[in-house]
Amino acid sequence: MNRSRTNSRDIVRSYSGLFGRGIDGDLAPFELARNEHTDWVEKGGFLLLGSYIGCICLFQILVLAVFDSYNDIETLKLYWSWTVTHSAHCLVTTIYIHWLKGSMFDEHGDLAAMTLWEQLEGRSKILDVKRALFIVPTVLCYAACHFSKYSYAVCTANILLWIVQIMAKLPIMNGVRIFGINRTTGIDDNGDSSNNDSNSNSLDADRFGTPSRRRRRKQD
Protein backbone atom coordinates (compact mmCIF):
# COMPACT_ATOMS: atom_id res chain seq x y z
CA MET A 1 0.00 0.00 0.00
CA ASN A 2 1.52 3.25 -1.14
CA ARG A 3 1.44 6.10 1.32
CA SER A 4 2.10 9.69 0.42
CA ARG A 5 5.10 11.19 2.14
CA THR A 6 5.98 14.78 2.75
CA ASN A 7 8.99 15.98 0.84
CA SER A 8 11.75 17.08 3.18
CA ARG A 9 11.94 20.37 1.30
CA ASP A 10 8.32 21.10 2.25
CA ILE A 11 8.89 20.64 5.99
CA VAL A 12 9.05 24.00 7.73
CA ARG A 13 12.39 24.62 9.37
CA SER A 14 12.46 28.13 10.71
CA TYR A 15 14.88 29.88 13.01
CA SER A 16 15.74 33.30 14.47
CA GLY A 17 12.36 33.95 16.06
CA LEU A 18 10.34 32.19 13.34
CA PHE A 19 10.27 28.75 15.00
CA GLY A 20 6.98 26.99 14.47
CA ARG A 21 5.79 29.33 11.75
CA GLY A 22 4.56 27.86 8.51
CA ILE A 23 2.99 29.41 5.44
CA ASP A 24 0.98 32.58 6.17
CA GLY A 25 2.25 32.61 9.74
CA ASP A 26 0.51 29.36 10.76
CA LEU A 27 2.16 27.44 13.56
CA ALA A 28 3.66 24.07 12.73
CA PRO A 29 2.24 21.57 15.28
CA PHE A 30 4.82 18.89 14.54
CA GLU A 31 7.61 21.22 15.67
CA LEU A 32 5.90 22.69 18.72
CA ALA A 33 4.76 19.23 19.88
CA ARG A 34 8.41 18.37 20.54
CA ASN A 35 8.86 21.35 22.85
CA GLU A 36 10.05 20.20 26.30
CA HIS A 37 8.94 23.51 27.78
CA THR A 38 5.27 22.46 27.49
CA ASP A 39 5.64 18.76 28.34
CA TRP A 40 4.55 19.32 31.94
CA VAL A 41 1.20 20.72 30.78
CA GLU A 42 0.43 17.60 28.75
CA LYS A 43 1.67 15.18 31.41
CA GLY A 44 -0.07 16.98 34.28
CA GLY A 45 -3.55 15.80 33.34
CA PHE A 46 -6.28 15.95 35.97
CA LEU A 47 -3.71 16.41 38.74
CA LEU A 48 -2.63 19.69 37.16
CA LEU A 49 -6.24 20.82 36.73
CA GLY A 50 -7.08 19.85 40.30
CA SER A 51 -4.05 21.70 41.67
CA TYR A 52 -4.90 24.76 39.58
CA ILE A 53 -8.50 24.94 40.80
CA GLY A 54 -7.48 24.03 44.36
CA CYS A 55 -5.00 26.92 44.52
CA ILE A 56 -7.70 29.34 43.39
CA CYS A 57 -10.13 28.06 46.03
CA LEU A 58 -7.46 28.26 48.74
CA PHE A 59 -6.58 31.81 47.73
CA GLN A 60 -10.26 32.80 47.83
CA ILE A 61 -10.60 31.37 51.35
CA LEU A 62 -7.55 33.34 52.50
CA VAL A 63 -8.91 36.55 50.98
CA LEU A 64 -12.27 35.96 52.66
CA ALA A 65 -10.50 35.44 55.99
CA VAL A 66 -8.59 38.70 55.59
CA PHE A 67 -11.71 40.63 54.60
CA ASP A 68 -13.72 39.12 57.44
CA SER A 69 -11.06 39.97 60.04
CA TYR A 70 -11.48 43.69 59.42
CA ASN A 71 -15.19 43.64 60.28
CA ASP A 72 -15.63 46.90 58.41
CA ILE A 73 -18.57 46.40 56.09
CA GLU A 74 -18.58 50.00 54.89
CA THR A 75 -15.04 50.21 53.53
CA LEU A 76 -14.19 46.56 52.86
CA LYS A 77 -17.26 44.84 51.51
CA LEU A 78 -17.07 41.05 51.55
CA TYR A 79 -18.15 40.59 47.92
CA TRP A 80 -15.04 42.41 46.71
CA SER A 81 -13.06 39.31 47.73
CA TRP A 82 -14.05 37.61 44.47
CA THR A 83 -12.75 40.60 42.53
CA VAL A 84 -9.43 40.34 44.38
CA THR A 85 -9.19 36.65 43.50
CA HIS A 86 -10.12 37.36 39.88
CA SER A 87 -7.53 40.15 39.69
CA ALA A 88 -4.80 37.94 41.15
CA HIS A 89 -5.69 35.16 38.71
CA CYS A 90 -5.60 37.61 35.80
CA LEU A 91 -2.21 39.00 36.85
CA VAL A 92 -0.52 35.62 37.39
CA THR A 93 -1.86 33.91 34.25
CA THR A 94 -1.27 36.93 32.02
CA ILE A 95 2.36 37.26 33.08
CA TYR A 96 3.23 33.57 33.02
CA ILE A 97 1.15 32.41 30.04
CA HIS A 98 0.88 35.49 27.81
CA TRP A 99 3.84 37.73 28.70
CA LEU A 100 6.96 35.66 29.36
CA LYS A 101 8.48 34.33 26.15
CA GLY A 102 11.00 31.69 25.22
CA SER A 103 11.95 28.34 26.75
CA MET A 104 14.63 27.22 29.17
CA PHE A 105 15.20 24.19 26.92
CA ASP A 106 15.66 26.30 23.79
CA GLU A 107 19.40 26.58 23.18
CA HIS A 108 19.20 28.34 19.80
CA GLY A 109 16.58 30.98 20.58
CA ASP A 110 14.05 29.44 18.19
CA LEU A 111 11.21 29.95 20.69
CA ALA A 112 12.33 33.37 21.88
CA ALA A 113 9.41 35.11 20.14
CA MET A 114 6.67 32.83 21.47
CA THR A 115 4.75 32.97 24.74
CA LEU A 116 3.79 29.81 26.62
CA TRP A 117 0.24 29.95 25.21
CA GLU A 118 1.57 30.22 21.65
CA GLN A 119 3.85 27.25 22.27
CA LEU A 120 0.85 25.19 23.43
CA GLU A 121 -0.69 25.42 19.94
CA GLY A 122 1.17 22.30 18.88
CA ARG A 123 -0.27 20.19 21.69
CA SER A 124 -3.38 18.24 20.71
CA LYS A 125 -3.80 16.43 24.05
CA ILE A 126 -4.27 19.44 26.31
CA LEU A 127 -7.72 20.57 25.21
CA ASP A 128 -9.03 20.11 28.76
CA VAL A 129 -6.33 22.42 30.13
CA LYS A 130 -7.06 25.06 27.51
CA ARG A 131 -10.79 24.81 28.15
CA ALA A 132 -10.15 25.26 31.88
CA LEU A 133 -8.15 28.41 31.17
CA PHE A 134 -11.21 29.77 29.36
CA ILE A 135 -13.80 28.56 31.88
CA VAL A 136 -12.09 29.52 35.16
CA PRO A 137 -11.85 33.30 34.49
CA THR A 138 -15.45 33.21 33.24
CA VAL A 139 -16.61 31.57 36.49
CA LEU A 140 -14.60 34.03 38.59
CA CYS A 141 -16.09 36.95 36.67
CA TYR A 142 -19.62 35.61 37.13
CA ALA A 143 -19.09 34.90 40.85
CA ALA A 144 -17.77 38.40 41.49
CA CYS A 145 -20.70 40.00 39.67
CA HIS A 146 -23.30 37.69 41.21
CA PHE A 147 -22.25 38.05 44.86
CA SER A 148 -22.09 41.83 44.50
CA LYS A 149 -25.69 41.73 43.24
CA TYR A 150 -24.37 43.11 39.96
CA SER A 151 -22.88 46.28 41.33
CA TYR A 152 -21.87 48.57 38.47
CA ALA A 153 -18.31 49.09 39.75
CA VAL A 154 -17.73 45.40 40.40
CA CYS A 155 -19.18 44.31 37.06
CA THR A 156 -17.15 46.86 35.12
CA ALA A 157 -13.88 45.87 36.79
CA ASN A 158 -14.43 42.13 36.39
CA ILE A 159 -15.65 42.27 32.81
CA LEU A 160 -12.54 44.24 31.83
CA LEU A 161 -10.35 41.64 33.54
CA TRP A 162 -12.25 38.86 31.79
CA ILE A 163 -11.84 40.50 28.37
CA VAL A 164 -8.07 40.81 28.87
CA GLN A 165 -7.75 37.11 29.71
CA ILE A 166 -10.03 35.79 26.97
CA MET A 167 -8.73 38.06 24.20
CA ALA A 168 -5.16 36.90 24.80
CA LYS A 169 -6.23 33.29 24.26
CA LEU A 170 -8.00 33.71 20.93
CA PRO A 171 -6.27 32.06 17.94
CA ILE A 172 -6.22 35.35 16.01
CA MET A 173 -4.05 36.86 18.74
CA ASN A 174 -1.19 34.37 18.33
CA GLY A 175 1.95 36.36 17.60
CA VAL A 176 0.07 39.68 17.80
CA ARG A 177 1.63 42.43 19.92
CA ILE A 178 -0.98 45.20 20.24
CA PHE A 179 0.60 48.67 20.11
CA GLY A 180 3.98 46.96 20.35
CA ILE A 181 3.30 45.80 23.93
CA ASN A 182 5.63 42.94 24.89
CA ARG A 183 7.45 43.27 21.58
CA THR A 184 11.11 42.29 21.63
CA THR A 185 13.30 44.19 19.19
CA GLY A 186 14.98 41.88 16.71
CA ILE A 187 12.68 38.97 17.56
CA ASP A 188 9.11 40.15 16.97
CA ASP A 189 9.99 42.19 13.88
CA ASN A 190 9.14 39.33 11.48
CA GLY A 191 12.20 40.02 9.41
CA ASP A 192 11.83 43.80 9.33
CA SER A 193 14.90 44.28 11.49
CA SER A 194 17.05 42.21 9.14
CA ASN A 195 15.92 44.29 6.19
CA ASN A 196 16.64 47.49 8.08
CA ASP A 197 20.08 46.18 9.06
CA SER A 198 20.93 45.30 5.46
CA ASN A 199 19.80 48.72 4.26
CA SER A 200 21.83 50.48 6.93
CA ASN A 201 24.88 48.36 6.10
CA SER A 202 24.63 49.28 2.42
CA LEU A 203 24.37 52.96 3.32
CA ASP A 204 27.44 52.66 5.54
CA ALA A 205 29.32 50.94 2.73
CA ASP A 206 28.46 53.76 0.34
CA ARG A 207 29.51 56.35 2.86
CA PHE A 208 32.73 54.79 4.13
CA GLY A 209 33.85 52.73 1.12
CA THR A 210 37.22 53.26 -0.49
CA PRO A 211 37.50 55.85 -3.34
CA SER A 212 38.05 53.12 -5.94
CA ARG A 213 34.90 51.31 -4.82
CA ARG A 214 32.88 54.52 -4.87
CA ARG A 215 34.10 55.29 -8.45
CA ARG A 216 33.28 51.74 -9.55
CA ARG A 217 29.74 52.03 -8.14
CA LYS A 218 29.22 55.36 -9.89
CA GLN A 219 30.33 53.88 -13.22
CA ASP A 220 27.90 50.99 -12.75
N, C-alpha and C positions, 0 to 999 in steps of 0.2 A: 504494500500500500504506500503510494507516494504521498509525502507530506511536504507542504510548502514550507520553505525555510527563509528566514529573513537574511538578506544579504548583509554582510558585515559592514559594508559601506553605508547602509541605511540606518544602522544603529547609532543613536545619538550619543556622542561623546563630547561633552562640553566642559570647559574649565574656566578659570578666572571669573568666578561669580556667576557663570551660566550653567552650573551643574543642575541636572534634572530638567533642563528646558529643551523642549522639542520644537517642532514647527509651530509657528504662530505663538510662541511663548508657552505652549502646553507643557506640563510637567511630565517627565518620563517615569512611570511607576516602577519599571524594572530596575532603575538606578536607585531611586529613593527607598525601595523596599529592602535594599542591602545596607541601609544606614544604621549603624550600631547606636547612634544617638537616640533613636526612637524605639529600640528593641524593648525597653522596659515597659513602654506603653502597651505593646502587643502582648507581652508575657504577663502583665499584671492581672488582666482578666477581671473577674468579679471582686477579687481582693483589692485591687486598685480602686475600683468604683466604690466599694464599701468603705475603704479608708478615706477617700475623697469626701463622701457624704458624711461620714462620721466626724471628720475634722470640722466641717461646716456646722453640724449640730452642736458639737462641743464648744465651738467659738460662740455660737448663739446663746448657749447656756451661760457662758462666762460673761457675755455682754449683759444679759438679763440680770445676772447677779450684781454686776457693777451698778446698773441703772437702779435696781431695787434698793441697794444699800444707801443711796442718797435720800430716798424718801421725799423727794421734792417733785411733786407732780406738775407743778407749774412750769418749771424751767427744764426738767429732764423727763419728758413724757416717755412712758414705757414702750409705746409702739415705735418710737424712733430706733429701738434696738435692732429691728429688722433692716432698717436702712443702713445702720452701721455695719451689720454683717454683709449686706449686699455690696456696700462700698469697699469693704475689705476684700471680698471675693473678686470684685471688678479690678481692684488694684493689683492683687497678686497674680491673677490669671492673665491680665493684660501685659504685665511686665515679663512674666516667665514664658508665656505662650506666644504673644504677639509682638514683643519688643526685642528681647534678646535674640541675637542671630548667631549662626554658626554651629559648630559641633566640636566637642573636645576630642573626638576620634577622627576629625578631618585634618590630615597632615598637610594637604595641599591647598587649603582654602577654597575648595570647590563648593562648600556649603555656606560660605561666609555671608552670602547675600540673602539667605533664607532663614525665616523664623521657625520655631518649633512646629507651629501649626502648618506652615507651608511644607515642611519636611514630612509631615504625617500624611500628605496627599498620596504617597505611594503605598500606604498600608491599607489593604483591603479587609483586614481582620479586626479592625478597631472601630467598627461602626457604632458599637454600643458606647464606647468612650466618647466619640464625637457627638452622639446624640445626647449623652449626659451633659456635655459642655454647652449644649443648646438649651436643654431642659432646666438645669439647675438655676441659671440666672433668671429664667422666666418664672420659676416657682418663687424665688426670692423676691422678685419684683412684685408678683401678685400678693405674696404674704405681707410685704411692707405696706402695700396699698390697702389691702383688706383690713388689717388690724388697726390701721389709722382711720378706718371708716372713710377712706378715699379723700383724705385731706389733700387740698390742692398742692401745698408745698411738698408733701411726702410723695405724691404721685408724680409731680414734675421731676423731682430729683431722681426717683427710681427709674422712671421711664427713660431719662437721659442716660443713666448708667446701663440700662438694658440695651439701648440702641448701640452704645459704644461696643459692648461685648458681642452682640449678634452681628453687627456690620463687619467686624474684624474677621468673622468666621465664614463669611459668604465666599463662594468660589471666585466671584468676580474681583475680590479684593486681594487675591494671591499675587504677591509681588508689587502691589500698588502702595505707594508712599504718598499719602495725601499732603499737599502743600510742602512736600519734601521732608515731612516729619519722619524721623528714624531712618533717613537716607544716609548711607555711608559713601563718601566720595571715593570714586574709583571702583566701587563694587556695585552700587545700584544705578550706575549710569547707563547700563545696557550698551556699552560700547562707545558711548559719546565721548568719554574721557580719553579713550585711545585715539579717536579721530582728532580730538583737540590737541593731544600730545604730538601726533604726527604733523599736524598743521604748524604747531609752534616750533617743532624741530626744523621744518623746512624753512620757516621764516628766519630762524637763527642761522641756518646754513647760508641763506642768501645774504644775511647781514654780515656774518663773520667769516665767510669763505675767503679763500686766497684770491688775489687779483686775477690769476690765470683762470680759475674756475668761474669767477664772475664774468670774464670776457667770453668764455666758452658758452655760458648760459645765455648771454646776450646774443651771440651769433646764432644759437639754436632758435 
